Amino acid sequence: TCVACGEGKYKGLAGNGACTLCAVGTALATQGGTSQSMCVSCDRGKFSGEGGASACTECGKGTYGSSTGLSGCYECDAGTYSGSVGATGADTCVACPESSSSAKGSDSADDCISDCAAGYTGPAGSCVE
């Protein structure tokens, strides 16, 4: 008995050969794929980190996907953060307040930590003696 290739897989030739996984950065949401061209590149702001995906995953907070067909999303630079899901560009990464910084891939303003010089204290952006 023949069975349709599952989601994320295709088989272009007749016979009893195995189904092939769609490539990383692509997805196929239907069963019975007959060619690699049925595997669709992930849109901007989404990725597929493993072959054989049935759907692309949105880039999480602190990341963005600026091109199609990504295997992973880019992290916001250090000193910035983004609370957006499915972001499509680095412009969604917001700079931390003055005199504060954050780690690469930060997803909240709460990740911005005060960079007060010696002898000063205060929350991010408001160092006082």
Summary of the structure (lengths in Angstrom):
residues: 129
radius of gyration: 21.5
end to end distance: 78.8
largest distance: 78.8
contacts: 350
relative contact order: 0.14
helix: 7%
strand: 21%
